[in-house]
Amino acid sequence: MRARGKIGAGEKTTDVIAAGGRIEEIHPAGLSQACDLGGEGFRIAPGLVDIQINGYDGVDFNDADTDTEQIVAATRQLWRTGVTAFCPTIITGSFDHIAKCISNLVRAADESPEFARAMIGIHVEGPFISTEDGPRGAHPKQHARPPDWNEFQKWQGAARGQIRIITLSPEWPGAIDFIERAAAAGVIVAIGHTAATPAQIADAARAGARLSTHLGNGSHAKIDRHPNYIWEQLANDDLWASFIVDGHHLPPSVVKCFLRSKGVARGILVSDAIAAAGKPAGRYKLGNVEVEVTPARRVCLPGTPYLAGSVLEMHEAVAKTVQYSDATLDDALLMASHNPAKLLGVAGQFGSIEAGRRADLILFRWDDENSALDVAATVVNGETVFAAI
């Protein structure tokens, strides 16, 4: 397969040649040679990597009844948005509910090579989070609880070791011990949905926490000007930070300031999308929680100001990051591909265009004037799985 376009925001038209599912050659375009995809008017980037996604196009990873066919269908629909690898995310619930949702994902990976290639780990967001209104977000209060290592190990057993990220709130008694155990086991501990003090944030990072989940969200509507848990995480160079750049979770000025503070090198774009993503406005479910998607595409708990995930798509997150901040197109693509792959320790396979890497690519058109990205084709493992050209 020969894909042709400008890599990222570059100006030179390039041919990327894949064989056997891997990138084999990268060189200036031989315009006399025919290409399979793209051309001089297209750009090429690594497939996008989303480490926090709860569902898509009517499929809810947090529904215990979701089956393999639905999970695979969501995976295929995500190709249209440029996502070639992701961490399906399970939120706060009872032990049995979380275990069942994890088992659904493992079974789907067993039964579908497409989903097995796409799932680069499971993200368990909760249930070890704050019970306070605001920090808890849309997570059900009755299931928010202290960290329990034995409980987590049982989920990890059901996942066959595929839980790669656990989001928790470090103010719970026993949280630091849990973080140390998880970090030693190779699990990425993320701080999120927290009301922790700055000292507790610092203790968590020293214990091995590596990520701030959707920084600036899952927090109180009003906090101390300083110090507070947002500033503490922004300032901590040991913590990566993920951001939901949809225009609702963070105002544009906050996106700009957060990225200037944390830096592109430690920034990660996520969708935090729920099953309503790709669907019209209306009422939907996130697990057992009812949520509302407004005509402005804001997702919230009905009758409250509290956000409840998003309907953001990753190609939109890239475009909005360029629109809202100092980030270049290459910066935004890095935060949506290479950075999450690097955090997960899989940058040797995903998130870059280099010879020997897995041939997961997107071809897109970029409207510089309006900061808009239109996915034209998606390639997974060297095969074209979506094409609008």
Buried (B, 14 or more C-beta within 10 A) or exposed (E): BBBBBBBBBEEEBBBBBBEEBBBBEBEEBEEEEEBBBBBEEBBBBBBBBBBBBBBBBBBBBBBBEBBBEBBBBBBBBBBBBBBBBBBBBBBBBBBEBBBBBBBBBBBBBEBBEBBEBBBBBBBBBBBBBBBBEBBBBBBBEEBBBBBBEEBBBBBBEBBEEBBBBBBBBBBBEEBBEBBBBBBEEEBBBBBBBBBBBBEBBBBBBEBBBBBBBBBBBBBBEEBEEEBBBBBBBBBBEEBBBBBBBBBBBBEBEBBBBBBEBBEBEBBBBBBBBBBBBBBEBEEBBBBEBEBBBEEEBBBBBEEEEBBBBBBBBBBBBBBBBBBBBEBBBBBBBBBBBBBBBBBBEBBEBBBBBEEEBBBBBBBBBBEEEEBBBEBBBBBBBBEBBBBEE
